[in-house]
Amino acid sequence: MKRIYDFRCPEGHVVEKYIDDGIQNVPCEICKQESTRVVSCRGILLDPTSGDFPSTTMRWARDRQVKIKAERKVAEA
């Protein structure tokens, strides 16, 4: 199965490649040295308005109310 992986070469260049799971090394696109696959962070974004994550939804609603209250106070002044 192909996935996107990050690779880092000895020079510190980091590149992404869409490759098979078994590949551990690829040539660096910048300096042509051998790059090794590294563990990278996954970006997780919770949708606060979906209701799928109740605590996140409640926090979003609470923060939104605070923001609306502050905007109204500024508008009245």
C-alpha positions in Angstrom: 0.0 0.0 0.0 1.3 3.4 -0.9 1.4 6.2 1.6 3.1 9.6 2.1 6.3 9.4 4.2 8.9 11.9 5.2 12.5 11.3 4.5 15.6 13.1 5.9 19.1 13.1 4.4 22.4 13.5 6.2 22.4 17.2 5.2 19.0 17.7 7.0 16.8 18.1 4.0 13.3 16.7 4.6 11.2 15.6 1.6 7.8 13.8 1.3 7.3 10.9 -1.0 4.3 8.9 -2.0 5.7 5.3 -1.9 5.1 1.7 -0.9 5.3 0.8 2.8 8.4 -1.3 2.5 10.7 1.3 1.1 13.0 2.8 3.9 15.6 4.8 1.8 15.3 7.0 -1.2 17.7 9.5 -2.8 17.3 13.1 -1.6 15.7 15.3 -4.3 17.9 18.3 -3.3 21.4 16.8 -2.7 21.0 13.3 -4.1 22.3 11.6 -0.9 20.5 8.7 0.6 17.5 9.8 2.7 16.1 7.6 5.5 12.4 7.4 6.4 11.6 9.3 9.6 8.6 9.2 11.9 6.5 12.4 11.4 3.7 13.9 13.3 0.2 13.4 12.1 -2.0 16.4 12.0 -5.3 15.9 13.7 -8.1 18.4 13.4 -11.3 17.9 15.4 -14.4 19.5 14.0 -15.9 21.2 17.0 -19.3 21.7 15.3 -20.0 18.1 14.3 -21.0 16.9 17.8 -18.8 13.9 17.4 -16.5 15.1 20.2 -18.8 16.4 23.0 -16.1 17.9 25.1 -14.5 19.7 22.2 -18.0 20.9 21.1 -18.8 22.3 24.5 -15.4 24.1 24.7 -16.0 25.6 21.3 -19.5 26.8 22.3 -18.2 28.3 25.5 -15.3 30.1 23.8 -17.7 31.3 21.1 -20.0 32.8 23.7 -17.1 34.6 25.4 -16.0 36.0 22.0 -19.5 37.2 21.2 -19.9 38.8 24.6 -16.6 40.6 24.1 -17.5 41.8 20.6 -20.9 43.1 21.8 -19.1 45.0 24.6 -16.8 46.6 22.1 -19.7 47.5 19.8 -21.6 49.2 22.6 -18.7 51.4 23.6 
